[in-house]
Amino acid sequence: MPFASRGSVKIHYTDTGGPGPAVVLGHGLFMDQAMFAPQIEALAPDYRIIAIDSRGHGETEDDDTPFSYWDLARDAWAVVDELGLDRVVVGGVGHGGFTALRMALLAQPRVDGLIVVGCSGTAMTAQRRAGYQEVLAQWTSGATPGPTIRMVGSLMVGGTVEEQQPWRDKWGAADRERIRLAGECLVNRDTVLELLGEVRCPALVLRGLADQAISAEQVEELAAALGNPVPVHTIAGAAMTPSLTHPGEVNALLRGFLAGVPR
């Protein structure tokens, strides 16, 4: 399996290879790079899709020390550097979107385009932080995980039970304690809204209409704060991961956006 190293962290990624423009994708909290299977299938013939497992997820190996989204952005750039790529499109869903924003802020000259799905540019409110901490405590406890897994499946994946079941099965068999530091990263994230004017590359901003984590107002605020403000595309019927549950609509938007990104 391919890994890139940054200090004591070994970052797992998949890479479709090929000569097409490179697109780096980061997954949502609780998920892993497998959530981008529909995008890889649809876009790999024309684009080089690089999907990364964040710390605490998938096959990535970390050193069990706290980290921020700035650290995850540097992890992702370590993968890009490992592959010898100069310029890429960066993107992500939720947790991965927060990372993608900071990737763009760290190395704007290397970013050809930005794709963010269901994320904001602001810190989490105290009320929202308390709610997430409760869920994370249940997730990482030794208690029977069934009810919490069903709740997370409904919030993260949405759609039908059939669509959620592969992820429910994966979570049920996983070491759920691994998510602890990633959860702390999410709830303690900083505000970057005032910095987003520096990001002047083309951008695509998406949100699932049924996303209960990030409000429409927060996504609109993010889109308006970018150096080149853009409209928000709303995916009806989708929750936090429209790329997984509504791949046809999302892939069409991605393909249209990527076709217009200067090379």
Disulfide bonds with the S-S distance in Angstrom:
none
